[in-house]
Amino acid sequence: MFFPSARALEHRPPRTPLVTLLLLLLLLAPHAPATAARAQVGGTDASGTGGNHIVQGRLVGPSGRRPDLRLKVTLESSGFGSLYVFSDANGTFRFTSLRPGSYTVTVEGGDEFETVREAVTVEASTIRTNRGVVGTPFTRPITLQIYLRPRRDSGNLAQPGVLNASLASVPKPAAELYTRALEAARKKETERAVELLKGAVAAYPEFRLALSELGALYLRMKQPEKAAETLRAALKLAPEDYTTLLNYGIALFEKRDFAEAESHLRKAAQKQSAAPTPRFYLGLILLGRREMEGAERELKAAASAGGGIAVAHYYLGGIYWGRQEYGRAADELETYLRLAPAAPDAARVRATIKELRAKK
C-alpha cells in the first residue's frame, strides 16, 4: 500500500499510544510494489491461509478483450493447500488473508482457452527505520494480469490479419503493435511491452487501451510520474472507466498528490461500491488529515465490502482508542487478528487488546 508522507500530515497525531503508532507507520511505510489495481471486485475468496496479504488479478483475452467467461482460478501452495474462485464478468479475481509463501495461480481456460499457470511469491512486510525493523500489518496486494490464449483445438483461433472487435476502429499498424505488446507482457518481457505500447500510441494517439496498459506497466515498474501522465491521457478518452480511474488514483497516491488522488478514488468508489481498495485508500487520506468521522466511514466500508481488507479493522481500533471507546477498539483489533492471525505485529496487538480490556 501507499501512505501519506510527513509533509502531507499537517497536524499533530492524537496523544494516544496506538493512534500515534498508526500515524507513525503512515509516515514510515515504504512504497509497496507499484502494481496496477486490476481486481478490486469479482470472484473473491476471503478464507485465506491465516495472513493479511492479497493476490488479485484480471484475465485478458486475445487482443486485449475480456474473456466474457467465468473461469475457475485456483491458488495453490504446498504448505497451505488450495483455494479457488470463479472470475467475475470483468475477468477479475481476488484471494485475501494470505500468509507469506510461494503460490501457484492456475486459470482453467475451459473449451476456449489454454490453461495458464503463474508462480507468485508473497513476501512478509516490514518497515525499516534507523531504530531497526518494525513489523507492519499493511496488506501488500500482488496484482497479476493473466493473458489467455485460444486453445489450438477450439476452432476459435483468429485468422491472420483479423483483429478483435474492440480494436476495429484502431489503425491496423497500431493494433498489431498492441497485440504484440500484450504477448510480450504475458511473457513478462516488460520493457519490450512498454516500447511496443509506446509505438502503438505514437501510431494512434487516441488508443485508449494501449494508454491504459502502458500506464499499468509503468506502475508495475515503479514509475508513478510516467504512469500518471499516461493514465491521465487514457482518462481523457474514457473518463468513466473504473480500472483507469483506480490506477490513476494509485499513481497519484504514489506521487503523494493526495488531493487529486482523493478525487479519483472517490469516483472509482462511486462506480464500484463493493470495491474495498479505493475506500481503504480514502480512509488513510482522511486519517492523515485527522478527519476521523470520514476515515471511520471509509475504513468500515473497506472492512466489509468485496471480501474486506483486514488491516482496516486495525485502523478502526486506533480511531476508537482515540475516542476512549476501549471496548470497540479491542473488538476491532480482535477482528483484525482473527482475519490475519499470522500478522507480523500479532504479539504487540494482543498485548494492546489486553490493555484495552483492562480499561473497560
Legacy VTK file of the C-alpha trace (Angstrom):
# vtk DataFile Version 3.0
C-alpha trace
ASCII
DATASET POLYDATA
POINTS 360 float
0.000 0.000 0.000
0.984 3.638 -0.355
0.794 6.068 2.545
0.994 9.842 3.167
4.363 11.481 3.714
5.290 13.628 6.691
4.752 16.777 4.625
1.206 15.666 3.876
0.333 15.357 7.581
-0.258 18.971 8.577
-1.377 18.134 12.092
-0.168 16.534 15.275
-1.374 12.975 15.884
-3.688 12.228 18.819
-1.756 11.618 22.013
-2.692 8.011 22.492
-0.151 5.210 22.029
-1.895 3.240 19.295
-3.077 6.219 17.253
0.407 7.737 17.495
1.837 4.450 16.248
-0.675 4.257 13.411
0.273 7.677 12.116
3.959 6.915 12.659
3.526 3.896 10.404
1.875 6.144 7.843
4.991 8.297 7.888
7.487 5.448 7.723
5.815 2.942 5.409
7.822 2.309 2.245
6.307 2.164 -1.198
4.621 -1.087 -2.000
5.346 -2.724 -5.328
3.791 -0.470 -7.938
1.152 -2.771 -9.335
-1.927 -1.765 -11.230
-5.133 -2.190 -9.254
-6.925 -4.528 -11.587
-9.149 -6.759 -9.486
-10.926 -4.835 -6.787
-14.274 -6.514 -7.314
-15.021 -10.008 -8.515
-14.724 -13.610 -7.520
-13.249 -13.345 -4.039
-12.075 -15.990 -1.568
-11.606 -14.410 1.862
-10.961 -17.653 3.765
-7.237 -17.331 3.105
-4.349 -19.078 4.831
-4.183 -17.069 8.049
-2.272 -13.987 6.904
-3.001 -10.475 5.739
-1.780 -10.414 2.133
-3.737 -10.328 -1.134
-3.251 -11.892 -4.553
-5.590 -10.455 -7.149
-5.738 -10.160 -10.895
-7.528 -9.763 -14.186
-7.855 -12.180 -17.082
-7.218 -10.720 -20.525
-8.349 -12.486 -23.669
-6.735 -12.318 -27.117
-6.235 -8.773 -28.452
-6.999 -7.354 -25.027
-10.668 -8.287 -24.901
-12.493 -9.530 -21.823
-12.802 -13.302 -21.781
-16.591 -12.992 -21.181
-16.462 -16.263 -19.249
-16.429 -17.076 -15.558
-13.261 -19.149 -15.417
-12.047 -21.139 -12.421
-8.960 -19.629 -10.776
-7.082 -21.755 -8.226
-4.434 -20.608 -5.752
-2.235 -23.498 -4.616
0.593 -23.864 -2.107
2.365 -26.957 -0.846
2.181 -25.652 2.703
-1.379 -24.267 2.759
-3.382 -26.373 0.307
-5.570 -24.741 -2.356
-8.306 -22.134 -2.704
-10.399 -21.320 -5.746
-12.841 -18.759 -7.111
-14.537 -18.078 -10.423
-13.617 -14.816 -12.132
-16.382 -12.251 -12.469
-17.844 -10.840 -15.692
-14.904 -8.442 -15.957
-12.389 -11.268 -15.662
-11.255 -10.271 -12.146
-10.457 -12.477 -9.149
-9.128 -11.981 -5.612
-7.665 -14.071 -2.775
-7.303 -12.402 0.626
-5.901 -13.182 4.104
-2.822 -14.957 2.738
0.351 -15.826 4.612
3.760 -15.189 3.068
4.885 -18.097 0.906
5.122 -19.495 -2.599
1.872 -19.964 -4.515
0.749 -21.019 -7.969
-2.213 -19.349 -9.696
-3.909 -21.651 -12.203
-6.586 -20.470 -14.630
-8.613 -23.257 -16.213
-9.438 -21.998 -19.680
-12.211 -24.473 -20.434
-13.083 -25.242 -24.047
-11.968 -21.870 -25.392
-8.610 -21.068 -23.772
-5.412 -22.826 -22.771
-4.818 -23.450 -19.060
-2.401 -20.858 -17.629
-0.172 -21.138 -14.555
1.633 -18.271 -12.829
4.073 -18.575 -9.894
3.607 -15.968 -7.145
5.771 -15.270 -4.095
4.140 -13.426 -1.195
6.780 -11.824 0.999
6.426 -10.664 4.597
6.057 -6.879 5.026
8.372 -4.923 7.275
9.287 -1.312 7.867
12.947 -0.433 8.322
13.878 2.627 10.374
17.083 3.872 11.954
15.960 2.019 15.075
15.762 -1.308 13.339
12.970 -3.350 11.766
9.384 -2.683 12.788
6.665 -5.154 11.793
3.778 -3.688 9.831
0.254 -5.006 9.330
-0.161 -3.391 5.933
-1.602 -5.569 3.191
0.612 -5.881 0.154
-1.607 -6.670 -2.836
0.093 -8.596 -5.608
-1.752 -7.858 -8.833
-1.479 -10.118 -11.851
-2.596 -9.614 -15.402
-3.018 -13.056 -16.967
-3.152 -13.292 -20.726
-5.277 -16.088 -22.159
-4.503 -17.892 -25.407
-7.094 -19.713 -27.534
-6.993 -23.495 -27.419
-5.460 -24.869 -30.584
-8.338 -27.318 -30.939
-11.129 -24.865 -30.105
-11.809 -23.681 -33.632
-11.691 -20.089 -32.339
-8.185 -19.154 -33.407
-8.120 -15.778 -35.052
-7.209 -15.757 -38.695
-4.123 -13.737 -39.660
-4.993 -10.069 -40.021
-8.350 -10.444 -38.203
-8.498 -8.319 -35.030
-10.859 -8.326 -32.099
-13.940 -6.091 -32.291
-12.531 -3.876 -29.521
-9.751 -2.914 -31.974
-11.985 -2.488 -35.007
-11.620 1.299 -35.052
-7.870 1.210 -34.425
-5.497 1.528 -37.412
-4.033 -1.862 -38.208
-0.347 -0.961 -37.534
-1.224 0.330 -34.040
-3.455 -2.654 -33.305
-0.730 -5.086 -34.322
1.795 -3.355 -32.059
-0.722 -3.517 -29.216
-1.302 -7.246 -29.746
2.450 -7.879 -29.779
2.783 -5.832 -26.582
0.205 -7.981 -24.804
2.108 -11.091 -25.835
5.375 -9.587 -24.548
3.700 -8.672 -21.253
2.350 -12.209 -20.957
5.934 -13.477 -21.273
6.989 -10.922 -18.608
9.073 -9.026 -21.169
8.002 -5.769 -19.561
10.439 -3.357 -21.188
9.703 -4.725 -24.661
5.963 -4.469 -23.953
6.423 -0.819 -22.958
8.263 0.001 -26.170
5.613 -1.724 -28.276
2.808 0.133 -26.489
4.628 3.432 -26.939
4.830 2.631 -30.631
1.105 1.848 -30.726
0.263 5.162 -29.061
2.610 7.053 -31.406
0.830 5.463 -34.351
-2.617 6.230 -32.925
-2.599 8.841 -30.095
-6.250 8.137 -29.193
-5.567 4.456 -28.495
-7.176 4.222 -25.047
-6.495 0.512 -24.493
-2.801 0.973 -25.239
-2.568 4.016 -22.954
-4.283 2.157 -20.119
-1.998 -0.867 -20.452
1.083 1.348 -20.691
0.088 3.184 -17.501
-0.370 -0.124 -15.698
3.090 -1.261 -16.775
4.650 1.989 -15.574
3.036 1.408 -12.186
4.476 -2.088 -12.089
7.902 -0.619 -12.910
7.570 1.878 -10.026
7.450 4.907 -12.303
4.428 6.799 -10.934
5.183 10.045 -12.789
5.034 8.298 -16.175
2.072 6.202 -15.036
0.092 9.272 -14.012
0.830 11.088 -17.272
-0.184 8.088 -19.367
-3.314 7.264 -17.383
-4.367 10.909 -17.455
-4.331 10.713 -21.249
-6.351 7.483 -21.107
-8.943 9.114 -18.842
-9.452 11.952 -21.312
-10.581 9.327 -23.804
-12.663 7.287 -21.318
-13.329 9.402 -18.200
-15.762 6.875 -16.724
-13.587 3.752 -16.980
-13.301 2.252 -13.474
-9.965 0.484 -13.917
-8.269 3.562 -15.343
-9.712 5.773 -12.604
-8.431 3.452 -9.923
-4.995 3.018 -11.456
-4.706 6.768 -11.875
-5.644 7.214 -8.219
-2.878 4.802 -7.223
-0.352 6.638 -9.386
-1.303 9.948 -7.759
-1.079 8.318 -4.337
2.463 7.190 -5.090
3.291 10.722 -6.198
1.946 11.996 -2.854
-0.646 14.100 -4.664
-3.315 13.244 -2.132
-5.923 15.863 -3.006
-6.177 14.756 -6.629
-5.814 11.104 -5.646
-8.800 11.508 -3.329
-10.911 12.928 -6.150
-10.273 9.979 -8.461
-10.522 7.381 -5.727
-13.963 8.767 -4.854
-15.043 8.456 -8.478
-13.786 4.874 -8.545
-15.607 4.094 -5.294
-18.838 5.508 -6.709
-18.567 3.267 -9.749
-17.738 0.108 -7.791
-19.369 0.453 -4.399
-18.369 -3.105 -3.469
-14.659 -2.451 -4.072
-12.708 -2.259 -0.777
-9.420 -0.833 -2.016
-10.472 2.695 -3.024
-12.380 3.023 0.247
-9.317 1.914 2.193
-7.094 4.480 0.454
-9.687 7.169 1.121
-9.753 6.195 4.782
-5.998 6.593 5.033
-6.069 10.006 3.376
-8.767 11.203 5.780
-6.963 9.693 8.740
-3.846 11.639 7.745
-5.948 14.818 7.812
-7.451 13.862 11.190
-10.953 13.775 9.691
-11.804 10.882 11.951
-15.512 10.541 11.172
-14.854 10.351 7.449
-11.926 7.997 7.973
-14.119 5.743 10.117
-16.821 5.640 7.433
-14.381 4.736 4.654
-12.475 2.171 6.705
-15.717 0.487 7.734
-16.636 0.204 4.075
-13.194 -1.189 3.237
-13.528 -3.754 6.014
-16.902 -5.034 4.830
-17.006 -4.570 1.046
-15.963 -7.158 -1.501
-14.279 -9.575 0.896
-12.886 -6.766 3.009
-9.384 -5.634 3.940
-8.278 -6.979 7.312
-5.992 -4.085 8.207
-8.932 -1.667 8.020
-10.005 -3.098 11.395
-6.581 -2.209 12.787
-7.047 1.459 11.904
-10.594 1.461 13.209
-9.202 0.210 16.508
-6.885 3.211 16.598
-9.738 5.612 15.916
-11.858 4.156 18.724
-8.950 4.207 21.146
-8.511 7.901 20.350
-12.155 8.384 21.381
-11.591 6.347 24.542
-14.081 3.754 23.290
-11.858 0.976 24.581
-14.273 -1.896 24.124
-14.884 -1.063 20.467
-11.154 -0.603 19.926
-10.440 -4.043 21.370
-13.220 -5.594 19.277
-11.740 -4.178 16.067
-8.231 -5.343 16.909
-9.510 -8.811 17.740
-11.279 -8.912 14.365
-8.034 -7.874 12.694
-6.155 -10.740 14.378
-8.915 -13.204 13.565
-8.630 -12.303 9.882
-4.830 -12.076 9.931
-3.598 -14.331 12.761
-0.082 -14.543 11.314
0.362 -10.761 11.047
3.924 -9.740 11.975
2.675 -7.438 14.736
0.273 -10.000 16.235
2.018 -10.264 19.620
2.015 -6.499 20.117
-1.633 -6.215 19.087
-2.611 -8.956 21.556
-0.856 -7.026 24.322
-2.707 -3.885 23.251
-6.045 -5.723 23.356
-5.306 -6.897 26.894
-4.524 -3.319 27.902
-7.743 -2.060 26.320
-9.875 -4.705 28.005
-8.419 -3.672 31.355
-9.645 -0.101 30.777
-13.303 -1.118 30.488
LINES 1 361
360 0 1 2 3 4 5 6 7 8 9 10 11 12 13 14 15 16 17 18 19 20 21 22 23 24 25 26 27 28 29 30 31 32 33 34 35 36 37 38 39 40 41 42 43 44 45 46 47 48 49 50 51 52 53 54 55 56 57 58 59 60 61 62 63 64 65 66 67 68 69 70 71 72 73 74 75 76 77 78 79 80 81 82 83 84 85 86 87 88 89 90 91 92 93 94 95 96 97 98 99 100 101 102 103 104 105 106 107 108 109 110 111 112 113 114 115 116 117 118 119 120 121 122 123 124 125 126 127 128 129 130 131 132 133 134 135 136 137 138 139 140 141 142 143 144 145 146 147 148 149 150 151 152 153 154 155 156 157 158 159 160 161 162 163 164 165 166 167 168 169 170 171 172 173 174 175 176 177 178 179 180 181 182 183 184 185 186 187 188 189 190 191 192 193 194 195 196 197 198 199 200 201 202 203 204 205 206 207 208 209 210 211 212 213 214 215 216 217 218 219 220 221 222 223 224 225 226 227 228 229 230 231 232 233 234 235 236 237 238 239 240 241 242 243 244 245 246 247 248 249 250 251 252 253 254 255 256 257 258 259 260 261 262 263 264 265 266 267 268 269 270 271 272 273 274 275 276 277 278 279 280 281 282 283 284 285 286 287 288 289 290 291 292 293 294 295 296 297 298 299 300 301 302 303 304 305 306 307 308 309 310 311 312 313 314 315 316 317 318 319 320 321 322 323 324 325 326 327 328 329 330 331 332 333 334 335 336 337 338 339 340 341 342 343 344 345 346 347 348 349 350 351 352 353 354 355 356 357 358 359
